């Protein structure tokens, strides 16, 4: 996440596509860990 912070500090707009395959996490882990970590970093999610 340090790289994300660096890029966000250097650019007005930053778009990164994250694709995860061949595995799974629970909806609860997604909400509690992934979304919360991104929220704390000020990263918005475009969930498709």
N, C-alpha and C positions, 0 to 999 in steps of 0.2 A: 504493500500500500504506500510505501514511501515514494515510489516512482509516480504513483497517481497524484500524490500531493505535490510533487515537483512539477509535473505537467500542468496541473490545475493552476499553479501559481504563475506559470509562464505563458499560458494561453487563455484567452477569453472564453473560448468554446472548445470543449474536448469531448469527442465521441469515441467510445470503445465498444466493440461488439464482443461479448463473451458467450461462447457456445460450449456447453458441457454435455458429453456423450458417455454412454456405457456405464451408467451408474444412477444413483438416485439419492435424494435426501428427503426427509419428511417436510411437509408444509410448515410444521412448527419450527424446525431448524432453519428453514428459509426465512421465515418471519423473524425469529429471534436472533439469528446470527448474521445472515447475509444482508438482509434489508436494514437491520439496525447498524451494522458496521458501515454500510454505505451512507445511511442517514447521518451518522456521526461525522463522516468525512465530507458531508455536503454534496454527495453524489446522487443525482436523480436517476431513477430507473424508468426505462421505457419498456414495460413488460408486454410482450406480444402474445 
